[in-house]
Amino acid sequence: MRLDTRTWALIPLAVAINVAAGSIASYFRLPLYLDSLGTILVASLAGPAAGALTGAVSNTVIPALSNPVWLAFVPVAAAVGALAGWLARRGFLGSPLTAGMAGLLVGVVAATLSAPLSAWLFGGTTGGGTDMVVAVFRAMGLNRLEASLAQGLVTDPLDKMLSFLMIQSILAALPHRLRSAFPQGEMLGKMRSFSLPGLRGGQLEHGERRAVVLAGSPAGLYRPQDGVLHRLAPWTKILLVAACALAALTLPAVVATPDGSRLPAPALPLLATALLGLALVGGIGLELGRTAAALALPLVLSMVAVNGLFGGAASAAWGPFRWSTPAALEALGLGLRVFVILEAVVLLLLSTRPDLLMGDLERRGLPHRLAYVLLASLNLVPTMLRRAGEILEAQTSRGMPLGHGILGRARALVPMSGPLLLGAVSEVEERALALEARGFGAEKTRTWWSDPPRTNLDPALQAALILILLFLGGRLFL
């Protein structure tokens, strides 16, 4: 992928913006994600390829900081970035009207692509606030796929339309020199700016003032320890995650009893217990149990509740409520599969420093530019969260707190997130010069100051895990 250094410098900033913007939306208590602002920004300035890469990296980095469930939606995020770049290249960001139309189109595409993943992988639920919307559609008689698609068509177009309008306003405010420095900046042409209603003349209504506490894990999940688990090579733990994922897909989740009923199978709980035991040996058992439970329990409970209440023929009834035990057991089995995969991913993240993980992957063929983007994104997220908190505090101290109602809070998004986006674009040139001074654009083979972590157990463990992967893969695909 041939991208210039400015684009490579902007992508980690954009990924961090996605995390911070999602936190701002949560702070404003809006039923939106806003986690594609940075993706749309890069796509508009640097084209579809850069937008697709930013979206994919966002859905790789954000799970490392919050919820690994979103790893499943990497293709959707990449498609959003690619389509946003294509639409920007064709002039859809020239005016607020066309930008809003582009957002609606991207939202429909995102909903269409994400619905099958949500329905087939997670039973139509992802543990978020939108699960209530899915439950409403399931109560209306729609199946998993139909309810997931209907939920996406309700929320995604509005989310992407607002994101496009915000990016259009930011790009229109950028000096032409900054825009034209990017590969697609000249194609944007002359842009007409706009102002959301209620932002002029102090018309924004004053609401309650609250302490600025943005969601997110500034330090990531890594917990330093001096145990054998931390000293294992990152590649060994990556193979362990792959083996656990294949085992979760192949092992039975439920078993049939002689009387015809179905019960959860013990295989997946035993595997989850084994991973917890491995974490206890490594000194991170408490962190693994707490983190995995916090991430997976809302998802599993939501899957069981939504599918049990609306997923099949009723096994019991309480007034207007119906409960389907087979549908609930099926959802529980699916939830156990997801829990085991999440537990393995969290174990990797808790026990492996991000720089060592990226370094080991780079030695095994990961392009150094992509390794830089992943590592820089992880390092920039805490900075961007802190910067977003400072902007929110500064704006509220100037008499611009939250407005009343959803529309009032939505009108406050531009003055709150605008400085965040403008500041990121303005510092790209300095970062690009620093990267070039360190030989970022050189194509020669890189050398290393130190060897990756490795123990005497790693060769045997890697060989055993590869054999397990071959066996489980054969069971799954043959």
C-alpha positions as CSV (number, residue, x, y, z in Angstrom):
1,M,0.0,0.0,0.0
2,R,1.7,3.2,-1.2
3,L,0.7,6.0,1.1
4,D,2.8,9.1,1.8
5,T,4.3,9.8,5.2
6,R,1.7,12.5,6.1
7,T,-1.0,9.9,5.7
8,W,0.9,7.4,7.8
9,A,1.3,10.1,10.5
10,L,-2.4,11.0,10.4
11,I,-3.8,7.4,10.7
12,P,-2.8,6.8,14.4
13,L,-4.2,10.2,15.3
14,A,-7.4,9.3,13.5
15,V,-7.7,6.0,15.3
16,A,-7.2,7.8,18.7
17,I,-9.9,10.3,17.6
18,N,-12.3,7.4,17.0
19,V,-11.8,6.3,20.6
20,A,-12.1,9.8,22.0
21,A,-15.2,10.6,19.9
22,G,-16.9,7.5,21.1
23,S,-16.2,8.6,24.6
24,I,-17.6,12.1,23.9
25,A,-20.8,10.5,22.6
26,S,-21.0,8.5,25.8
27,Y,-20.4,11.6,27.9
28,F,-23.2,13.4,26.0
29,R,-25.5,10.3,26.6
30,L,-26.3,10.1,22.9
31,P,-27.6,6.9,21.3
32,L,-24.8,7.2,18.7
33,Y,-21.3,5.7,18.2
34,L,-19.4,8.5,16.5
35,D,-16.5,6.0,16.4
36,S,-15.8,6.6,12.7
37,L,-15.0,10.3,12.8
38,G,-11.3,9.7,12.4
39,T,-11.9,7.1,9.7
40,I,-14.0,9.6,7.6
41,L,-11.4,12.3,8.2
42,V,-8.5,10.2,6.8
43,A,-10.7,8.8,4.0
44,S,-11.6,12.3,2.9
45,L,-8.0,13.6,2.9
46,A,-6.1,10.6,1.7
47,G,-8.5,8.3,-0.2
48,P,-10.3,5.0,0.0
49,A,-7.2,2.8,0.8
50,A,-6.2,5.0,3.7
51,G,-9.8,5.1,5.0
52,A,-10.1,1.3,4.8
53,L,-6.8,0.9,6.7
54,T,-7.9,3.4,9.4
55,G,-11.2,1.6,9.9
56,A,-9.6,-1.8,10.1
57,V,-6.9,-0.5,12.6
58,S,-9.6,1.2,14.7
59,N,-11.5,-2.1,15.1
60,T,-8.2,-3.8,16.0
61,V,-7.0,-1.2,18.5
62,I,-10.3,-0.2,20.2
63,P,-11.0,-3.9,21.2
64,A,-7.5,-3.9,22.8
65,L,-8.6,-1.1,25.0
66,S,-12.3,-1.9,25.6
67,N,-14.2,-4.9,24.1
68,P,-12.7,-7.6,21.8
69,V,-16.2,-8.2,20.4
70,W,-15.6,-5.5,17.9
71,L,-12.8,-7.4,16.2
72,A,-15.5,-9.2,14.3
73,F,-16.5,-6.0,12.7
74,V,-13.1,-5.1,11.1
75,P,-14.5,-5.7,7.6
76,V,-17.4,-3.4,8.2
77,A,-15.1,-0.6,9.5
78,A,-12.8,-1.1,6.5
79,A,-15.7,-0.9,4.1
80,V,-17.0,2.3,5.8
81,G,-13.5,3.9,5.3
82,A,-13.2,2.8,1.7
83,L,-16.7,4.1,0.8
84,A,-16.2,7.4,2.6
85,G,-13.0,8.0,0.6
86,W,-14.7,7.1,-2.7
87,L,-17.6,9.5,-2.0
88,A,-15.2,12.3,-0.9
89,R,-13.2,11.8,-4.1
90,R,-16.4,12.4,-6.1
91,G,-17.2,15.7,-4.4
92,F,-19.8,14.6,-1.8
93,L,-18.1,16.7,0.9
94,G,-18.5,19.9,-1.0
95,S,-21.6,21.0,0.8
96,P,-23.5,20.0,3.9
97,L,-26.4,18.6,1.8
98,T,-24.3,16.2,-0.2
99,A,-22.3,15.3,2.9
100,G,-25.5,14.3,4.7
101,M,-26.5,12.2,1.8
102,A,-23.1,10.5,1.8
103,G,-23.5,9.8,5.5
104,L,-26.9,8.2,5.0
105,L,-25.6,6.0,2.2
106,V,-22.6,4.9,4.3
107,G,-24.9,4.2,7.2
108,V,-27.1,2.0,5.1
109,V,-24.1,0.1,3.8
110,A,-22.7,-0.3,7.3
111,A,-26.0,-1.6,8.7
112,T,-26.3,-4.1,5.8
113,L,-22.8,-5.5,6.3
114,S,-22.9,-5.6,10.1
115,A,-26.3,-7.2,10.5
116,P,-25.2,-10.7,9.3
117,L,-22.1,-10.6,11.6
118,S,-24.2,-9.5,14.6
119,A,-26.9,-12.1,13.9
120,W,-24.7,-15.1,13.1
121,L,-21.8,-14.5,15.5
122,F,-23.6,-12.9,18.5
123,G,-27.2,-13.9,18.1
124,G,-28.2,-10.3,17.1
125,T,-26.8,-8.7,20.3
126,T,-23.4,-7.2,21.1
127,G,-23.9,-6.2,24.7
128,G,-24.4,-2.5,23.9
129,G,-27.4,-0.1,24.3
130,T,-28.7,-1.0,20.8
131,D,-29.6,-4.5,22.1
132,M,-32.8,-3.0,23.4
133,V,-33.7,-1.9,19.8
134,V,-33.0,-5.4,18.7
135,A,-35.3,-6.8,21.4
136,V,-38.1,-4.5,20.3
137,F,-37.9,-5.8,16.7
138,R,-37.7,-9.4,17.9
139,A,-40.9,-8.7,19.9
140,M,-42.5,-7.6,16.7
141,G,-41.8,-11.0,15.2
142,L,-38.6,-10.5,13.2
143,N,-35.9,-13.1,13.3
144,R,-32.3,-12.4,14.3
145,L,-31.1,-11.2,10.9
146,E,-34.1,-9.1,10.3
147,A,-34.0,-7.5,13.8
148,S,-30.3,-6.8,13.5
149,L,-30.7,-5.2,10.1
150,A,-33.7,-3.1,11.3
151,Q,-31.7,-1.9,14.3
152,G,-28.8,-1.0,12.1
153,L,-31.0,0.9,9.7
154,V,-32.4,2.9,12.6
155,T,-29.2,3.9,14.2
156,D,-26.3,3.7,11.6
157,P,-27.6,6.2,9.0
158,L,-28.1,8.8,11.7
159,D,-24.7,8.2,13.2
160,K,-22.9,8.3,9.9
161,M,-24.8,11.4,8.7
162,L,-23.9,13.3,11.8
163,S,-20.3,12.1,11.4
164,F,-20.1,13.3,7.8
165,L,-21.6,16.7,8.6
166,M,-19.0,17.2,11.4
167,I,-16.1,16.2,9.2
168,Q,-17.4,18.5,6.4
169,S,-17.6,21.4,8.7
170,I,-14.0,20.7,10.0
171,L,-12.5,20.3,6.5
172,A,-14.3,23.5,5.3
173,A,-12.6,25.4,8.2
174,L,-9.2,24.0,7.4
175,P,-6.8,26.3,5.5
176,H,-6.4,25.3,1.9
177,R,-2.6,24.7,2.5
178,L,-3.3,22.0,5.1
179,R,-5.9,20.3,3.0
180,S,-3.9,20.3,-0.2
181,A,-0.9,18.7,1.6
182,F,-2.8,15.4,1.6
183,P,-3.1,13.2,-1.5
184,Q,-6.9,13.8,-1.9
185,G,-7.0,17.3,-0.5
186,E,-7.0,19.1,-3.9
187,M,-9.9,16.9,-5.0
188,L,-12.1,18.2,-2.3
189,G,-12.3,21.6,-4.1
190,K,-14.1,24.6,-2.7
191,M,-16.1,23.6,0.3
192,R,-19.1,25.4,1.8
193,S,-19.2,25.5,5.5
194,F,-22.3,25.4,7.7
195,S,-23.3,26.0,11.3
196,L,-25.7,23.8,13.2
197,P,-28.8,25.6,14.6
198,G,-28.4,26.8,18.2
199,L,-24.6,27.5,18.0
200,R,-24.8,31.3,17.3
201,G,-25.4,34.1,19.6
202,G,-25.4,32.1,22.8
203,Q,-28.6,30.2,21.7
204,L,-27.2,26.9,23.1
205,E,-29.2,26.3,26.2
206,H,-27.3,25.8,29.4
207,G,-27.7,22.4,31.0
208,E,-26.3,20.7,34.0
209,R,-22.5,20.8,34.5
210,R,-20.9,17.5,35.2
211,A,-17.3,16.4,35.8
212,V,-15.6,15.4,32.7
213,V,-14.9,11.6,32.9
214,L,-14.4,10.0,29.5
215,A,-14.8,6.3,29.1
216,G,-11.8,4.3,28.0
217,S,-8.8,2.5,29.3
218,P,-5.9,5.0,28.9
219,A,-3.3,2.4,29.8
220,G,-4.7,-0.5,27.7
221,L,-5.0,-3.9,29.3
222,Y,-1.3,-4.9,29.8
223,R,-0.4,-5.6,33.4
224,P,3.4,-6.0,34.2
225,Q,4.4,-9.1,36.1
226,D,7.5,-11.3,36.4
227,G,5.9,-14.6,35.7
228,V,6.5,-17.3,33.1
229,L,3.4,-16.2,31.2
230,H,4.9,-12.7,30.6
231,R,8.2,-14.2,29.6
232,L,6.8,-16.4,26.9
233,A,7.3,-15.3,23.3
234,P,4.3,-13.2,21.9
235,W,4.0,-15.6,19.0
236,T,3.4,-18.5,21.5
237,K,0.5,-16.6,23.0
238,I,-0.9,-15.6,19.6
239,L,-0.9,-19.4,18.7
240,L,-2.7,-20.0,22.0
241,V,-5.4,-17.5,21.0
242,A,-5.9,-19.1,17.6
243,A,-6.1,-22.6,19.2
244,C,-8.7,-21.4,21.7
245,A,-10.7,-19.7,19.0
246,L,-10.8,-22.9,16.9
247,A,-11.6,-25.0,20.0
248,A,-14.5,-22.6,20.8
249,L,-15.8,-23.1,17.3
250,T,-15.5,-26.9,17.2
251,L,-16.3,-28.1,20.7
252,P,-19.9,-28.8,21.5
253,A,-21.8,-26.0,23.4
254,V,-24.8,-28.1,24.4
255,V,-25.5,-31.8,24.7
256,A,-28.7,-33.8,24.5
257,T,-29.8,-35.9,27.5
258,P,-31.6,-39.3,27.2
259,D,-35.0,-37.7,28.0
260,G,-34.5,-35.4,24.9
261,S,-33.7,-32.2,26.8
262,R,-30.6,-30.2,26.2
263,L,-28.0,-29.0,28.6
264,P,-24.8,-26.9,28.3
265,A,-21.8,-29.1,27.5
266,P,-18.9,-29.0,30.0
267,A,-16.1,-28.6,27.3
268,L,-16.3,-24.9,26.9
269,P,-16.5,-24.1,30.7
270,L,-13.5,-26.4,31.3
271,L,-11.5,-24.6,28.6
272,A,-12.4,-21.2,30.2
273,T,-11.4,-22.5,33.6
274,A,-8.0,-23.7,32.1
275,L,-7.3,-20.3,30.8
276,L,-8.1,-18.8,34.2
277,G,-5.8,-21.2,35.8
278,L,-3.0,-20.2,33.3
279,A,-3.6,-16.6,34.2
280,L,-3.4,-17.4,38.0
281,V,0.0,-19.1,37.4
282,G,1.1,-15.9,35.6
283,G,-0.1,-13.6,38.4
284,I,-3.0,-12.0,36.5
285,G,-5.8,-14.3,37.4
286,L,-7.8,-11.6,39.2
287,E,-7.4,-9.1,36.3
288,L,-8.4,-11.7,33.7
289,G,-11.5,-12.8,35.6
290,R,-12.6,-9.2,36.3
291,T,-11.9,-8.0,32.7
292,A,-13.4,-11.0,30.9
293,A,-16.5,-10.9,33.1
294,A,-16.9,-7.1,32.6
295,L,-16.6,-7.5,28.8
296,A,-18.5,-10.8,28.3
297,L,-21.3,-10.9,30.9
298,P,-23.3,-8.0,29.4
299,L,-23.1,-9.7,26.0
300,V,-24.0,-13.2,27.2
301,L,-26.9,-12.0,29.4
302,S,-28.2,-9.9,26.6
303,M,-28.0,-12.8,24.2
304,V,-29.8,-15.1,26.5
305,A,-32.5,-12.6,27.5
306,V,-33.3,-11.4,23.9
307,N,-33.3,-14.9,22.4
308,G,-35.0,-16.5,25.3
309,L,-37.8,-14.0,25.3
310,F,-38.2,-13.7,21.5
311,G,-36.3,-16.5,19.9
312,G,-38.6,-19.5,19.5
313,A,-41.6,-21.5,20.7
314,A,-42.6,-20.7,24.3
315,S,-41.6,-23.2,27.0
316,A,-43.2,-21.1,29.8
317,A,-45.4,-18.0,30.0
318,W,-45.9,-15.3,32.7
319,G,-48.6,-12.9,31.7
320,P,-47.5,-11.2,28.4
321,F,-44.0,-12.6,28.6
322,R,-43.0,-15.8,26.9
323,W,-39.8,-17.8,27.5
324,S,-38.2,-20.3,25.1
325,T,-35.7,-22.6,26.9
326,P,-34.2,-24.1,23.7
327,A,-33.6,-20.7,22.2
328,A,-32.0,-19.5,25.5
329,L,-29.8,-22.6,25.7
330,E,-28.7,-22.0,22.1
331,A,-27.8,-18.4,22.9
332,L,-26.0,-19.5,26.1
333,G,-23.9,-21.9,24.0
334,L,-23.0,-19.2,21.6
335,G,-22.2,-16.9,24.5
336,L,-19.9,-19.5,25.9
337,R,-18.0,-19.7,22.6
338,V,-17.7,-15.9,22.5
339,F,-16.5,-15.9,26.2
340,V,-13.7,-18.3,25.6
341,I,-12.4,-16.3,22.6
342,L,-12.6,-13.1,24.6
343,E,-10.9,-14.7,27.5
344,A,-8.0,-15.8,25.3
345,V,-7.6,-12.4,23.7
346,V,-7.7,-10.6,27.0
347,L,-5.1,-13.1,28.4
348,L,-2.8,-12.1,25.4
349,L,-3.3,-8.4,26.0
350,L,-2.8,-8.6,29.8
351,S,0.4,-10.5,29.5
352,T,2.1,-8.9,26.5
353,R,3.5,-5.5,26.1
354,P,2.2,-3.8,22.9
355,D,5.6,-2.9,21.6
356,L,6.9,-6.4,22.1
357,L,3.9,-7.9,20.4
358,M,4.2,-5.5,17.4
359,G,8.0,-6.2,17.2
360,D,7.5,-10.0,17.1
361,L,4.8,-9.7,14.4
362,E,7.1,-7.4,12.4
363,R,9.9,-9.9,12.6
364,R,7.4,-12.5,11.2
365,G,6.5,-10.4,8.2
366,L,4.2,-7.6,9.4
367,P,5.1,-4.4,7.4
368,H,6.9,-1.9,9.6
369,R,4.5,0.9,8.6
370,L,1.5,-1.1,9.8
371,A,3.4,-2.1,13.0
372,Y,4.0,1.7,13.5
373,V,0.3,2.5,13.0
374,L,-0.8,-0.1,15.5
375,L,1.7,0.8,18.2
376,A,1.4,4.5,17.7
377,S,-2.4,4.3,17.9
378,L,-2.2,2.4,21.2
379,N,0.2,5.1,22.6
380,L,-1.9,8.0,21.3
381,V,-5.2,6.9,22.7
382,P,-4.5,8.1,26.3
383,T,-3.2,11.4,24.9
384,M,-6.3,11.9,22.8
385,L,-8.6,11.0,25.7
386,R,-6.8,13.5,28.0
387,R,-7.0,16.2,25.3
388,A,-10.7,15.6,24.7
389,G,-11.3,15.9,28.5
390,E,-9.4,19.2,28.5
391,I,-11.4,20.6,25.6
392,L,-14.7,19.6,27.3
393,E,-13.6,21.3,30.5
394,A,-12.5,24.4,28.7
395,Q,-15.7,24.7,26.7
396,T,-18.0,24.2,29.7
397,S,-16.0,26.8,31.6
398,R,-16.7,29.2,28.8
399,G,-20.5,28.8,29.4
400,M,-21.2,26.0,26.8
401,P,-22.4,23.0,28.8
402,L,-24.7,20.4,27.6
403,G,-28.0,21.5,26.1
404,H,-31.4,20.0,27.0
405,G,-32.5,16.8,25.3
406,I,-30.8,14.8,22.6
407,L,-30.9,17.6,20.0
408,G,-29.4,20.1,22.4
409,R,-26.5,17.7,23.2
410,A,-26.0,16.9,19.5
411,R,-25.7,20.6,18.7
412,A,-22.8,20.8,21.2
413,L,-20.8,18.2,19.4
414,V,-19.2,20.5,16.8
415,P,-17.7,23.0,19.3
416,M,-16.6,20.2,21.5
417,S,-15.0,17.8,19.0
418,G,-13.9,20.5,16.4
419,P,-10.8,21.5,18.3
420,L,-9.9,17.8,18.7
421,L,-10.0,17.2,14.9
422,L,-8.3,20.5,13.9
423,G,-5.5,19.9,16.4
424,A,-4.8,16.5,15.1
425,V,-4.6,17.6,11.5
426,S,-2.4,20.6,12.4
427,E,0.2,18.4,14.1
428,V,0.5,15.9,11.2
429,E,3.3,17.8,9.5
430,E,5.5,17.8,12.5
431,R,5.0,14.1,13.0
432,A,5.7,13.4,9.4
433,L,9.0,15.3,9.5
434,A,10.0,13.4,12.6
435,L,9.2,10.0,10.9
436,E,11.2,10.9,7.8
437,A,14.1,12.0,9.9
438,R,14.1,8.5,11.5
439,G,14.1,6.7,8.1
440,F,10.4,5.8,8.1
441,G,10.3,5.9,4.3
442,A,13.4,3.7,3.8
443,E,12.8,0.4,2.2
444,K,15.9,-1.4,3.5
445,T,15.7,-4.2,6.0
446,R,15.4,-3.0,9.6
447,T,17.7,-4.1,12.4
448,W,16.9,-4.6,16.1
449,W,18.6,-3.5,19.3
450,S,17.4,-6.6,21.2
451,D,15.9,-10.0,20.7
452,P,12.2,-10.7,21.4
453,P,11.3,-12.4,24.7
454,R,11.7,-16.2,24.6
455,T,11.9,-19.0,27.1
456,N,13.1,-22.6,26.8
457,L,9.4,-23.7,26.8
458,D,8.5,-21.7,23.7
459,P,9.6,-24.2,20.9
460,A,7.8,-27.1,22.5
461,L,4.7,-25.0,23.2
462,Q,4.6,-23.6,19.7
463,A,5.0,-27.1,18.2
464,A,2.2,-28.4,20.4
465,L,-0.1,-25.5,19.6
466,I,0.5,-25.8,15.8
467,L,-0.5,-29.6,16.1
468,I,-3.6,-28.6,18.0
469,L,-4.5,-26.0,15.3
470,L,-4.0,-28.6,12.5
471,F,-6.2,-31.1,14.4
472,L,-9.0,-28.6,15.2
473,G,-8.8,-27.1,11.7
474,G,-9.2,-30.5,10.2
475,R,-12.3,-31.2,12.3
476,L,-13.8,-27.8,11.4
477,F,-13.2,-27.9,7.6
478,L,-13.2,-31.6,6.7
